[in-house]
Each structure stands twice: as C-alpha cells, then as structure tokens.
C-alpha cells in the first residue's frame, strides 16, 4: 500500500499509528555498535547500573529512527522523495530495553515546492510514547513529497 501524496495532506491532520514495537537489548547494543557509539549507558549493563537510571538506556538516535519508521506506512511509503530536515528533536523521558513504542503524527505545514512543481513539502510533528503513555521523543520533520500523478 502506498503512502499518501502531497495532495492528501492538510494542516492539522492527525494520525494515530497502529504499528508498535518493543525495543530489545540487542536492538540497542547493535545500533550503538553499528554507529560506533561506545557510550556505556547503552552497551555496558554494569556501568549503566551505576548511572541515575540504574540500567542501560536506549540510544536516542535509535529511538528517533524508530519514531519516524513507525509513521512511514501511514504517511510517506513510496511517496516521499527525501527528508529535508529534522528540527526540535526532544527526548523528554528515557527509553529502556523492553519498552514498547507507539507513534502519533500531526501535519503542521503544507506547501508546494517552488523549485519542483510536481512536489511539495510537508512538515510533520511526530511523537513517540511508551507503553505507559509517557512521551519519550518528538520532532518536526520536513519531507519532500510527490504530488498525485495526473490521471
């Protein structure tokens, strides 16, 4: 199923994404190692046990990637040209291995591209919540989107 085209978005539209995902310890360690991030808070259970969290926390860039990934099927699958940027990225609460994450999206801005007449720019606000409803991540994402093809 394709995502939505630029023409399908309007300011204020809300998506409560149905796909959720439980983050595993392996996800956290692999992601941290693959991205060359040796932060003990992510990959060393004994060091993390001495932190204020008392256990490893999930790499925030994994959380951000998962947040955006959870939104793709409902919004931009096969209809996005490129991500143009992320702003206002926030992590208001820690994420731990074993947490299940869900996402919601709001459309904040919609405008035609000035340089690409068959495309437009949509600004999404994405928020991630854990299994207890606590907000754990948010961002604004500008995406260059395809317009609906002429029939």
Z-matrix of the N, CA and C atoms (Angstrom, degrees):
N
C 1 1.450
C 2 1.525 1 108.51
N 3 1.330 2 117.48 1 126.43
C 4 1.456 3 119.02 2 178.94
C 5 1.526 4 111.36 3 -74.33
N 6 1.314 5 114.23 4 160.12
C 7 1.456 6 119.47 5 174.50
C 8 1.520 7 109.74 6 -75.71
N 9 1.277 8 115.92 7 -168.09
C 10 1.460 9 122.05 8 -178.78
C 11 1.525 10 109.86 9 -89.51
N 12 1.303 11 115.11 10 150.25
C 13 1.459 12 120.76 11 175.54
C 14 1.521 13 109.36 12 -87.56
N 15 1.330 14 115.04 13 164.40
C 16 1.457 15 120.89 14 178.14
C 17 1.528 16 110.92 15 -47.97
N 18 1.331 17 115.98 16 -43.08
C 19 1.470 18 121.67 17 -176.13
C 20 1.529 19 113.07 18 -64.20
N 21 1.326 20 117.81 19 -17.94
C 22 1.462 21 121.93 20 -177.32
C 23 1.528 22 113.35 21 -86.15
N 24 1.329 23 117.04 22 -8.30
C 25 1.467 24 120.03 23 -176.39
C 26 1.520 25 111.00 24 -98.18
N 27 1.326 26 115.49 25 143.36
C 28 1.459 27 121.55 26 173.62
C 29 1.525 28 107.71 27 -140.45
N 30 1.309 29 115.54 28 148.75
C 31 1.462 30 121.13 29 -178.86
C 32 1.523 31 109.61 30 -57.50
N 33 1.314 32 115.34 31 132.01
C 34 1.460 33 121.94 32 178.60
C 35 1.515 34 114.14 33 96.19
N 36 1.326 35 117.28 34 -13.64
C 37 1.469 36 118.69 35 179.65
C 38 1.521 37 109.57 36 -59.74
N 39 1.322 38 115.42 37 138.84
C 40 1.468 39 122.28 38 -175.07
C 41 1.518 40 110.10 39 -120.94
N 42 1.316 41 115.88 40 140.06
C 43 1.455 42 122.49 41 176.04
C 44 1.525 43 108.74 42 -126.13
N 45 1.316 44 117.12 43 125.80
C 46 1.472 45 122.35 44 170.32
C 47 1.523 46 104.98 45 -104.53
N 48 1.306 47 116.51 46 98.22
C 49 1.459 48 122.09 47 -172.97
C 50 1.530 49 110.74 48 -69.33
N 51 1.320 50 115.95 49 132.92
C 52 1.465 51 120.93 50 -175.86
C 53 1.524 52 113.80 51 -81.03
N 54 1.323 53 117.29 52 -29.27
C 55 1.465 54 119.93 53 -178.61
C 56 1.520 55 108.99 54 -71.19
N 57 1.329 56 116.00 55 131.50
C 58 1.466 57 122.10 56 175.35
C 59 1.521 58 107.93 57 -124.58
N 60 1.327 59 116.24 58 167.12
C 61 1.460 60 119.03 59 179.80
C 62 1.510 61 110.33 60 -150.62
N 63 1.343 62 115.50 61 133.03
C 64 1.457 63 121.42 62 173.49
C 65 1.525 64 108.21 63 -89.28
N 66 1.314 65 116.15 64 128.19
C 67 1.462 66 121.70 65 -179.85
C 68 1.528 67 108.98 66 -85.58
N 69 1.313 68 116.32 67 131.37
C 70 1.463 69 120.99 68 179.88
C 71 1.526 70 110.63 69 -100.17
N 72 1.316 71 114.97 70 164.54
C 73 1.461 72 120.54 71 174.63
C 74 1.527 73 110.10 72 -60.69
N 75 1.330 74 116.44 73 -39.51
C 76 1.470 75 120.44 74 179.32
C 77 1.526 76 111.03 75 -62.48
N 78 1.337 77 117.80 76 -41.54
C 79 1.471 78 120.80 77 177.13
C 80 1.525 79 109.98 78 -53.61
N 81 1.308 80 115.67 79 -48.65
C 82 1.453 81 122.33 80 -175.47
C 83 1.531 82 111.70 81 -65.27
N 84 1.313 83 116.29 82 -46.48
C 85 1.470 84 119.87 83 -178.80
C 86 1.527 85 110.69 84 -68.24
N 87 1.326 86 117.48 85 -46.87
C 88 1.461 87 120.00 86 -179.92
C 89 1.521 88 110.98 87 -60.51
N 90 1.310 89 117.62 88 -47.78
C 91 1.459 90 120.11 89 -178.78
C 92 1.520 91 110.49 90 -60.01
N 93 1.324 92 116.84 91 -45.86
C 94 1.466 93 120.37 92 -179.90
C 95 1.521 94 111.14 93 -61.78
N 96 1.318 95 116.81 94 -43.34
C 97 1.463 96 120.25 95 179.82
C 98 1.531 97 111.71 96 -68.97
N 99 1.326 98 117.83 97 -42.22
C 100 1.461 99 120.88 98 179.91
C 101 1.521 100 112.47 99 -63.91
N 102 1.326 101 117.06 100 -28.09
C 103 1.459 102 120.98 101 -179.79
C 104 1.531 103 111.96 102 -99.20
N 105 1.337 104 115.72 103 12.00
C 106 1.473 105 122.97 104 176.86
C 107 1.524 106 112.78 105 58.39
N 108 1.316 107 116.15 106 37.64
C 109 1.462 108 121.85 107 178.81
C 110 1.532 109 108.63 108 -105.24
N 111 1.337 110 117.69 109 100.22
C 112 1.467 111 120.72 110 -176.81
C 113 1.528 112 114.61 111 -86.69
N 114 1.327 113 117.41 112 18.54
C 115 1.467 114 120.53 113 -177.39
C 116 1.529 115 109.98 114 -55.82
N 117 1.352 116 117.46 115 118.83
C 118 1.466 117 120.23 116 -179.81
C 119 1.529 118 114.07 117 -58.90
N 120 1.328 119 117.75 118 -26.73
C 121 1.468 120 119.74 119 178.11
C 122 1.530 121 112.11 120 -59.44
N 123 1.348 122 116.06 121 -22.19
C 124 1.458 123 120.65 122 -178.38
C 125 1.525 124 113.57 123 -100.85
N 126 1.335 125 116.54 124 -34.93
C 127 1.470 126 118.91 125 -168.06
C 128 1.522 127 115.35 126 -118.85
N 129 1.314 128 118.16 127 -1.48
C 130 1.477 129 120.62 128 -176.49
C 131 1.528 130 109.24 129 -127.98
N 132 1.321 131 115.80 130 100.79
C 133 1.473 132 121.31 131 -176.24
C 134 1.524 133 111.97 132 -58.75
N 135 1.339 134 117.84 133 -38.04
C 136 1.471 135 120.31 134 -177.91
C 137 1.529 136 111.42 135 -70.46
N 138 1.323 137 116.87 136 -42.40
C 139 1.465 138 119.63 137 177.02
C 140 1.525 139 110.09 138 -66.27
N 141 1.314 140 116.82 139 -43.27
C 142 1.467 141 120.39 140 -179.44
C 143 1.530 142 111.44 141 -64.15
N 144 1.319 143 117.16 142 -30.03
C 145 1.473 144 120.82 143 178.41
C 146 1.525 145 111.18 144 -62.15
N 147 1.318 146 117.55 145 -26.13
C 148 1.469 147 121.89 146 179.34
C 149 1.532 148 112.22 147 -88.58
N 150 1.332 149 117.58 148 -2.09
C 151 1.463 150 121.11 149 -179.50
C 152 1.527 151 110.07 150 -84.25
N 153 1.299 152 116.34 151 174.81
C 154 1.467 153 120.52 152 178.12
C 155 1.521 154 112.39 153 -64.56
N 156 1.330 155 117.41 154 -18.28
C 157 1.468 156 121.47 155 -179.89
C 158 1.525 157 112.63 156 -87.99
N 159 1.322 158 116.80 157 -22.78
C 160 1.458 159 121.56 158 177.49
C 161 1.519 160 114.72 159 76.42
N 162 1.324 161 116.35 160 2.34
C 163 1.466 162 121.84 161 -179.83
C 164 1.527 163 108.12 162 -166.88
N 165 1.326 164 117.86 163 169.08
C 166 1.464 165 119.30 164 -179.94
C 167 1.528 166 112.02 165 -62.85
N 168 1.320 167 114.59 166 145.24
C 169 1.462 168 120.41 167 172.72
C 170 1.532 169 107.62 168 -110.09
N 171 1.319 170 115.37 169 155.20
C 172 1.455 171 120.85 170 -178.62
C 173 1.526 172 109.87 171 -76.63
N 174 1.314 173 115.41 172 137.72
C 175 1.453 174 123.26 173 176.68
C 176 1.529 175 108.68 174 -53.34
N 177 1.323 176 117.10 175 126.76
C 178 1.460 177 120.57 176 -174.53
C 179 1.527 178 112.69 177 -64.76
N 180 1.319 179 117.90 178 -29.57
C 181 1.459 180 118.75 179 178.21
C 182 1.528 181 111.79 180 -72.09
N 183 1.331 182 117.36 181 -29.19
C 184 1.466 183 119.72 182 171.51
C 185 1.531 184 108.89 183 -65.07
N 186 1.327 185 115.97 184 -44.71
C 187 1.467 186 120.14 185 179.44
C 188 1.521 187 110.82 186 -59.11
N 189 1.335 188 117.03 187 -44.39
C 190 1.464 189 120.69 188 178.89
C 191 1.525 190 110.68 189 -62.55
N 192 1.318 191 117.29 190 -45.47
C 193 1.458 192 120.61 191 179.03
C 194 1.519 193 112.43 192 -61.97
N 195 1.331 194 116.10 193 -41.73
C 196 1.460 195 120.23 194 177.80
C 197 1.529 196 110.44 195 -64.25
N 198 1.320 197 116.89 196 -43.12
C 199 1.461 198 120.68 197 178.42
C 200 1.525 199 110.18 198 -54.42
N 201 1.301 200 117.65 199 -51.92
C 202 1.461 201 120.37 200 -179.04
C 203 1.527 202 110.13 201 -65.48
N 204 1.320 203 117.41 202 -42.67
C 205 1.455 204 120.84 203 -179.82
C 206 1.521 205 113.12 204 -58.48
N 207 1.314 206 117.10 205 -38.10
C 208 1.462 207 120.76 206 -179.95
C 209 1.531 208 112.37 207 -64.81
N 210 1.326 209 116.98 208 -18.71
C 211 1.467 210 120.92 209 -176.65
C 212 1.526 211 113.57 210 -93.46
N 213 1.322 212 117.12 211 -16.74
C 214 1.459 213 121.30 212 -169.06
C 215 1.525 214 113.75 213 -61.33
N 216 1.313 215 118.45 214 -46.39
C 217 1.472 216 120.90 215 -174.69
C 218 1.532 217 112.05 216 -58.10
N 219 1.320 218 117.11 217 -35.32
C 220 1.467 219 120.99 218 -176.95
C 221 1.524 220 113.86 219 -88.34
N 222 1.331 221 117.04 220 -14.40
C 223 1.461 222 118.13 221 -170.75
C 224 1.523 223 114.21 222 -125.73
N 225 1.306 224 119.29 223 -56.39
C 226 1.470 225 120.68 224 -165.05
C 227 1.526 226 115.51 225 -122.56
N 228 1.317 227 119.40 226 9.44
C 229 1.463 228 121.81 227 -177.24
C 230 1.530 229 110.79 228 -61.22
N 231 1.317 230 116.48 229 115.97
C 232 1.473 231 124.55 230 178.84
C 233 1.525 232 114.60 231 66.89
N 234 1.318 233 118.53 232 7.87
C 235 1.463 234 120.29 233 178.80
C 236 1.521 235 112.51 234 -121.09
N 237 1.310 236 117.10 235 -3.93
C 238 1.457 237 119.34 236 177.00
C 239 1.525 238 109.34 237 -91.47
N 240 1.319 239 115.30 238 144.13
C 241 1.461 240 121.56 239 176.03
C 242 1.519 241 108.75 240 -93.33
N 243 1.334 242 116.33 241 -43.87
C 244 1.465 243 120.67 242 -177.81
C 245 1.518 244 110.46 243 -168.70
N 246 1.307 245 115.67 244 151.77
C 247 1.450 246 120.51 245 166.35
C 248 1.520 247 106.62 246 -80.99
N 249 1.326 248 117.10 247 132.06
C 250 1.456 249 121.54 248 -178.57
C 251 1.521 250 112.35 249 -96.83
N 252 1.324 251 116.42 250 -22.53
C 253 1.451 252 118.34 251 178.56
C 254 1.516 253 112.59 252 167.13
N 255 1.315 254 113.17 253 159.38
C 256 1.459 255 121.92 254 176.92
C 257 1.521 256 107.30 255 -122.49
N 258 1.332 257 116.26 256 134.86
C 259 1.457 258 121.02 257 176.45
C 260 1.521 259 108.18 258 -133.91
N 261 1.307 260 114.32 259 167.66
C 262 1.464 261 121.90 260 176.22
C 263 1.534 262 112.29 261 50.13
N 264 1.329 263 115.51 262 42.56
C 265 1.466 264 120.81 263 177.59
C 266 1.523 265 107.94 264 -74.92
N 267 1.335 266 116.08 265 127.11
C 268 1.470 267 120.79 266 -178.01
C 269 1.517 268 110.26 267 -137.83
N 270 1.325 269 115.11 268 147.80
C 271 1.457 270 122.87 269 176.32
C 272 1.530 271 107.92 270 -129.47
N 273 1.343 272 117.57 271 82.53
C 274 1.465 273 121.05 272 -172.79
C 275 1.523 274 115.35 273 -72.06
N 276 1.319 275 118.55 274 -15.03
C 277 1.464 276 121.34 275 179.20
C 278 1.527 277 108.02 276 -149.05
N 279 1.338 278 117.06 277 148.99
C 280 1.464 279 119.00 278 -179.27
C 281 1.521 280 112.45 279 -70.66
N 282 1.329 281 114.50 280 155.48
C 283 1.462 282 122.61 281 174.34
C 284 1.518 283 106.62 282 -114.62
N 285 1.328 284 115.83 283 137.73
C 286 1.455 285 122.04 284 -178.47
C 287 1.524 286 110.09 285 -119.36
N 288 1.338 287 116.95 286 149.81
C 289 1.463 288 117.54 287 171.02
C 290 1.531 289 109.27 288 -53.30
N 291 1.317 290 115.78 289 136.79
C 292 1.461 291 121.38 290 -175.63
C 293 1.512 292 113.14 291 100.44
N 294 1.335 293 117.79 292 -15.65
C 295 1.462 294 120.42 293 176.86
C 296 1.525 295 109.60 294 -73.47
N 297 1.319 296 115.77 295 142.30
C 298 1.460 297 122.03 296 174.41
C 299 1.525 298 107.84 297 -104.40
N 300 1.316 299 115.78 298 128.76
C 301 1.461 300 121.75 299 -173.06
C 302 1.522 301 110.58 300 -110.63
N 303 1.326 302 115.33 301 137.56
C 304 1.457 303 122.13 302 172.58
C 305 1.525 304 107.40 303 -126.24
N 306 1.334 305 116.82 304 163.18
C 307 1.461 306 120.46 305 -175.65
C 308 1.524 307 111.63 306 -132.83
N 309 1.317 308 114.03 307 153.07
C 310 1.458 309 122.30 308 170.75
C 311 1.520 310 107.63 309 -132.85
N 312 1.330 311 115.50 310 151.05
C 313 1.460 312 121.78 311 -178.61
C 314 1.521 313 109.75 312 -134.20
N 315 1.330 314 114.99 313 142.26
C 316 1.461 315 123.02 314 171.91
C 317 1.524 316 107.79 315 -125.83
N 318 1.316 317 117.08 316 140.44
C 319 1.457 318 121.34 317 174.92
C 320 1.519 319 107.09 318 -86.58
N 321 1.339 320 116.97 319 121.87
C 322 1.459 321 121.60 320 -175.75
C 323 1.519 322 113.84 321 -103.83
N 324 1.350 323 117.34 322 -27.31
C 325 1.468 324 120.17 323 -179.93
C 326 1.518 325 108.75 324 -155.02
N 327 1.333 326 115.50 325 144.03
C 328 1.462 327 122.55 326 178.86
C 329 1.526 328 106.84 327 -139.04
N 330 1.330 329 116.73 328 124.92
C 331 1.467 330 119.19 329 175.95
C 332 1.522 331 110.52 330 -152.50
N 333 1.320 332 116.03 331 146.08
C 334 1.462 333 122.22 332 175.80
C 335 1.523 334 109.62 333 -65.66
N 336 1.295 335 116.14 334 145.98
C 337 1.457 336 120.95 335 173.86
C 338 1.525 337 108.93 336 -71.54
N 339 1.325 338 116.45 337 135.34
C 340 1.464 339 120.30 338 178.00
C 341 1.530 340 111.03 339 -75.67
N 342 1.333 341 116.29 340 -30.88
C 343 1.466 342 119.70 341 -175.84
C 344 1.524 343 113.68 342 -99.25
N 345 1.329 344 117.93 343 -13.02
C 346 1.462 345 121.94 344 -178.65
C 347 1.531 346 108.87 345 -131.80
N 348 1.321 347 117.93 346 92.64
C 349 1.470 348 120.89 347 -172.13
C 350 1.525 349 115.01 348 -63.57
N 351 1.323 350 118.45 349 -19.06
C 352 1.466 351 121.12 350 179.51
C 353 1.531 352 112.09 351 -94.33
N 354 1.325 353 116.08 352 13.35
C 355 1.462 354 120.56 353 -178.00
C 356 1.526 355 110.15 354 -140.04
N 357 1.327 356 114.52 355 163.93
C 358 1.452 357 120.14 356 177.83
C 359 1.513 358 110.43 357 -144.92
N 360 1.311 359 116.28 358 166.53
C 361 1.457 360 122.22 359 -178.59
C 362 1.523 361 108.95 360 -110.76
N 363 1.327 362 114.91 361 127.19
C 364 1.458 363 121.81 362 177.11
C 365 1.521 364 107.52 363 -116.75
N 366 1.320 365 115.94 364 129.63
C 367 1.459 366 120.17 365 173.88
C 368 1.519 367 107.89 366 -102.23
N 369 1.335 368 114.64 367 120.41
C 370 1.458 369 122.64 368 179.70
C 371 1.516 370 110.00 369 -104.07
N 372 1.321 371 117.15 370 142.76
C 373 1.456 372 121.30 371 165.82
C 374 1.525 373 106.05 372 -106.01
N 375 1.328 374 115.58 373 119.05
C 376 1.458 375 121.35 374 179.32
C 377 1.524 376 109.10 375 -108.88
N 378 1.324 377 116.32 376 140.90
C 379 1.468 378 121.57 377 174.91
C 380 1.518 379 109.07 378 -133.61
N 381 1.330 380 115.36 379 139.59
C 382 1.469 381 121.98 380 176.66
C 383 1.517 382 108.90 381 -112.12
N 384 1.327 383 114.88 382 142.77
C 385 1.458 384 122.22 383 -179.81
C 386 1.528 385 108.54 384 -131.50
N 387 1.337 386 116.07 385 144.80
C 388 1.466 387 118.74 386 175.80
C 389 1.526 388 109.81 387 -85.21
N 390 1.315 389 115.24 388 -176.74
C 391 1.475 390 121.66 389 -175.61
C 392 1.531 391 112.80 390 -63.53
N 393 1.329 392 117.37 391 -15.69
C 394 1.464 393 120.96 392 178.46
C 395 1.528 394 112.48 393 -98.60
N 396 1.325 395 116.49 394 6.39
C 397 1.458 396 120.79 395 -179.58
C 398 1.512 397 114.27 396 81.31
N 399 1.339 398 118.25 397 9.41
C 400 1.458 399 122.32 398 179.49
C 401 1.527 400 109.02 399 -81.75
N 402 1.326 401 116.18 400 128.44
C 403 1.461 402 119.70 401 176.77
C 404 1.523 403 109.26 402 -68.90
N 405 1.339 404 116.34 403 126.63
C 406 1.460 405 121.05 404 -177.12
C 407 1.521 406 113.44 405 -116.51
N 408 1.334 407 117.90 406 -14.18
C 409 1.466 408 120.50 407 179.19
C 410 1.520 409 109.01 408 -162.54
N 411 1.343 410 114.60 409 152.69
C 412 1.459 411 120.34 410 174.00
C 413 1.516 412 109.04 411 -156.30
N 414 1.326 413 115.26 412 157.89
C 415 1.459 414 119.95 413 176.24
C 416 1.517 415 109.39 414 -164.41
N 417 1.323 416 114.97 415 161.34
C 418 1.452 417 122.29 416 166.05
C 419 1.522 418 106.15 417 -103.80
N 420 1.326 419 116.67 418 134.34
C 421 1.462 420 121.58 419 -178.89
C 422 1.517 421 108.69 420 -129.00
N 423 1.328 422 116.63 421 123.92
C 424 1.458 423 121.93 422 174.59
C 425 1.520 424 107.88 423 -95.65
N 426 1.338 425 116.23 424 125.62
C 427 1.455 426 121.17 425 -178.57
C 428 1.521 427 110.26 426 -125.27
N 429 1.322 428 115.61 427 135.89
C 430 1.451 429 121.30 428 173.79
C 431 1.513 430 107.64 429 -86.29
N 432 1.333 431 116.46 430 119.91
C 433 1.460 432 122.35 431 -170.75
C 434 1.532 433 111.16 432 -116.98
N 435 1.323 434 114.84 433 147.77
C 436 1.463 435 120.96 434 174.17
C 437 1.532 436 109.59 435 -72.92
N 438 1.322 437 115.71 436 142.40
C 439 1.467 438 119.98 437 170.45
C 440 1.525 439 107.75 438 -81.81
N 441 1.311 440 115.75 439 157.90
C 442 1.463 441 121.03 440 179.23
C 443 1.530 442 109.14 441 -61.27
N 444 1.344 443 117.26 442 130.22
C 445 1.473 444 119.39 443 179.60
C 446 1.524 445 111.11 444 -62.62
N 447 1.327 446 115.24 445 147.46
C 448 1.458 447 120.26 446 177.51
C 449 1.523 448 109.02 447 -66.06
N 450 1.317 449 115.98 448 140.00
C 451 1.469 450 120.55 449 -177.42
C 452 1.497 451 112.53 450 -76.22
